[in-house]
């Protein structure tokens, strides 16, 4: 795979890269660069996580060393109770690798890191204190505003959160930090402040956020907005039937977005098409090779929302079935983490 082919694969489904010129230089100069993504262990992981799972798979294909940071520390800083922190970590450690397996990725090629294993070292903590003397309250608050849960009486932890995430780049020896576009302010904070500690700025890489089923960001803390990785067939069908998917409208349409970024990415990688089953009186079955074809028909109202919802519901079930099977017998981990 040459540089252009690597770049094309890495760039697909992206929102922003800061900067692309630096990424090109990295690909030219380093055979196996390193990328990491951190996920705070807060609510239950949902199908929206496949956005970054698929992108990490792209990085693997292009020769990157891929690290997934299961962040118990930022989970605590974002209001996960300390007494269940280890239980939440066990759940994430168990289920996140199954997401990679569900799309055919060999998890032996991935490195999973528990954040407290690096965040609690003496050197890290000293750097955190140094960074706290350089960053203003304004900048720290602004950095975390799109990610850290807001409240009428915010905790000090919300200001510490972006400092911790910035330092993770250095302590994971990453060339790239990857996150959703909702993390842009934190990523730019890291890029600005790490050089103040004489550490190099990293490339910051972002992908879009898939809208939830109610037209807002799909959130682990909002049950009605998401499909959980362990939701059964009937639950998925009910949630999809209620999903925000106005006829002919694309904006804030989580069903279409999931089709675009998840289903068609998987289909395209396997050289497969998406078939939507319909009764003959409604035009019969229709097959799409690309998302663009599907969107065009949806906008033209040639594809009804309910037919789309049914098809995407079926695809989600196929994707989640191996995860549900492998989580059978692990009810104790699930219940201790979230009940």
Secondary structure, DSSP 8 states (H G I E B T S, - for coil): --HHHHHHHHHTTEEEEETHHHHHHHHHH-TT-EEEEEEES-S--BGGGHHHHHHHHHHHHTT-EEEEEEEHHHHHHTT--GGGHHHHHHHHHHHHHHHHHHTT--GGGEEEEETHHHHTSHHHHHHHHHHHHHS-HHHHHHHHTTTS---TT--THHHHHHHHHHHHHHHTT-SEEEEEGGGHHHHHHHHHHGGGGT----EEEEE---B-TTSSB--TT-GGG--BTT--HHHHHHHHHHS---TT--TT-HHHHHIIIIIHHHHHHTT--EEE---GGGT--EEESSHHHHHHHHHTT-S-HHHHHHHHHHHHHHHHHHHHHHHTT-HHHHHHHH-
